[in-house]
Amino acid sequence: MNRVLALSWQHLSLSVMGVALAAAGGIPLGIFLTRYRWLAKPIMAFIEVLQTIPSLAMLALLMMLFGLGDTTLVVSLFLYSLLPIVRNTYTGLLGVDTSLLEAGKGMGMTRRQLICRVQVPIALPVILAGLRVALVTAIGIATIGVLIGAGGLGTLIWRGIQTRNNSMVLMGAVPAALLAIVTDGVLALLEQALIPRGLKKKTVNAL
């Protein structure tokens, strides 16, 4: 049991690390694209192409650059997490009512103040929805990280397959599924806690 808990924590940590890096780059990129919309289509298309690369192929390509281990897995999760984060940030910001932006400009707000005080708070439900999708997806993809020497619950699944031990496979698969479910639920609660009451009614599902 202690080993399962340790591997579960490692699995979650690697997933969160990849998504956190994607958020650090994806949210500013989504904001940037709302200013230079002519770049949105080619950049989104490029990110979508990355999303279509099979997980094993992505890990194999990155392994040639970063070698075996957790780093390769984290970089892979970073790439796979970009699309929902960038897309939801871009869509959420564009969905802000223009009358609110005009009101902000009338109050003398700068472009940066409009983004930080008006657009991002109103688009927060959509942005958080993208983060939820990215993290749940990352938890699933992280299970195959064992194939390139990364840690996590995939270790138990792979050993169970090799030894034809169904119990061991379940010891890895069930906690991974529970991690995804619990994480999604926790983020949903966090989303409700962070969003101002007046904005909850305006939540838009951009998925």
N, C-alpha and C positions, 0 to 999 in steps of 0.2 A: 504493500500500500504506500509506503514512504517513497518507493521508487516511482510509482505512478504519479504521486503528488509532485515530486521533483521534476519529472519529465513534463507534467502539465504546466508547471510554472515556467519552465524553459520554453515550452511551445508557445505559451501566451506572450512571453517576453520578446521572443523573436518576431512574432506577428505584430505586436504593438510597435516594435522598433521600425519595422518596414513601413507600416502605415504612418507612423509619426514623421518619418523622413519624407514620405509622399505628401503629407499635409503641409510640412514646412516648405516644400517646393510647389505643390499643386495649388494651394490657396492663393499665394501671391501671383502665380501664373494665371489663374482664373480671373483675378482682379485686373491684371495687365491686359488680358484679352478683351475685357470690356471697354478698354480705352482704345485699343487698336484692333477693332473687330475684323479688319481685312486679314489679320493673321489667324483668326480663330479657326477657320475652316481647315487650312493646311496643317496646323498644329494638332487639332483634334483628330484629323485623319491619321496623322503619324502615331498618335497615342493609341488610337483604335487598332492600328496595325500591330503594335506591340501586344495588345490584348489578345490578338488572334494566334499568336505564337504558342504552340503547345507547351505546357509547363516543363516537361522533360527536356524539350529542345532548348527552352530558355535557360534552364539550369546547366545544360551541357555547354551552351555558348558562354555563359558567364563563368563557368568553371575554368575555361581556358584563360580568362582574364584575372580571376581572383583566387583560383585554386579551390581545393576542398575546404569545407567547413561552413560555419555559420554566416560568414560575410557574404558568400555567394547567395545563400538563401535570402538574407535580408535585402540585398540588392534586387533580387528577383521579385520579392514582395513589394518593394518600392515601385518597381515598374508596373506591376499588375494593379497597384492601388491608385495610380495616377488618374486613370480615366474617370472613375466615379467622383473623385474629389475635384478635379479640374472642371469636369462637365457640370457638376452640381453648383460649384461656386459661380461659374460663368452664367448658368441659367438662373440661379437665384438672384444674382445682382441685376441681371437684365429685367427680371420680373418686378423690380421695385417700381412703384407708381411714380411716373415722371412729375406729377404734381408735388410730391414730397421733395423731390430733388430741386424743383424750382423754388419751393418754399425755403429750403435750406440755402440756396443761392441768394434768395432775397434777404436772408438773415446775415449774409456776408461770409458764409462758410467757404473755406477753400476746398479744392478737389479732394485733398486728403481727409479733411474733416467730414465731407459728405460721405466718403467711403467708410470711415471708422464709426461715425455717429448715426448715419442714416442707412446706407445700403447694407453693410454687413449685419447689423442687428436685425433688420427686417428679413434678410436672406438667410439668417442663421438656421432656421428649420431645414431648409433645403441643403445647406452645407453639412449639417450634422447627419442628415440622411445619407449623404455620400460617404461620410466617414464610417457610418454603420455598415454600409454595403462593403466598403473596402476592408474593414477589419474582419467581418465574417468570412469574406472570400479568402483573406490572407490565412486565417486559421485553417481553412480547408486545404489550401495549397501547401502550407508548411508541413503537412504530413509526409510529402514526398521528399522533403529535404534530406532525409536519411540517405538517399541515393547518392548524394554528393558530400556525405560526411557531416551533415548538420545534426543537431540534437532535436529533441522534442518527442512527441508521442509516436511519430513515424517509426522510431526505433523499435518499439514493441510490435507494431503492425508488421514490419519487415521481418523481424525475428520469428514471429508467429507464422508467417507465410513460408519462410525457409524451413522451419521445423514441422510444418503442418499442424501447428498448435492453434486451434480455433479460439481457445480461451485467451491466449496471449494476444491474438489479433483483436479480440473484443476489448481487452484491457487497454489497448491503444485507441481503437476506433470509437468506443463509447465515450470516454472522457473528451476526445476531440469534438465529438458532436455536442456534448453538453457544454463545452467551452464556447462553442459558437452560439448556442441557444442562450446561455446565461449572459454572454457578452452583449448580444443583441438586446436582451431585456434591460440590462444595466444602462446601456447607452440610450435606450428609449426613455428610461426614467430620468437620466441626466438631461436629455433633450427637453423634457417637459419642465425640469427644474430651472434650466438656464434661460428658457424662452419667456420673455415678459408675457403676462396674461393677455394683454391686448393683441399680441402678435400670434398667439396660438390659433386664433380663428382664421388667420391668413396663411396658415401653413400650406405650402404647395408641394405635392408629390411629383418630383421631377424624375423619378425612376422609370 
